[in-house]
Each structure stands twice: as C-alpha cells, then as structure tokens.
Amino acid sequence: MERLVMSNAHQKADDVQRNYYRNQKKTLEINPRHPLIQELLRRVKDDENDNTAKDIALMMFRTGK
C-alpha cells in the first residue's frame, strides 16, 4: 500500500494519508500453502542448519521490506 500511495503523481506533498502509510509498521504476510514456503519448511525440518533455507528466508524478508 505504501508503494501505491507514494507513486501517486497527483498527490500533495503534505498529504495525511501519505504520511500515515509511510509511518506504519511493515508486515510480511506468508501463505503457508505456497510451494516455496512448503519447501522451506521441509528443508528446515530435515536440517535446521540448511544454508539454502537460510538464504531463501533472508531473500524473502528483504524482498518484503
């Protein structure tokens, strides 16, 4: 939503709605039925120290920012 509000070309510089969305705490929503999440869970259950699983989780977190 923040990206949508920020991309609005006709928006005032001091818009209350814009400031509201910019100051909200970010939320990363995860769909537990998505194949990527299921694969991540399988990898962690098999080996808690799986570097590929760590890389996938970190990539997802950074993308969600």
ABEGO torsion letter per residue (X at the ends): XAAAAAABAABBAABAAAAAAAABBBBBBBBAABAAAAAAAAAAAABAABAAAAAAAAAAAAAAX
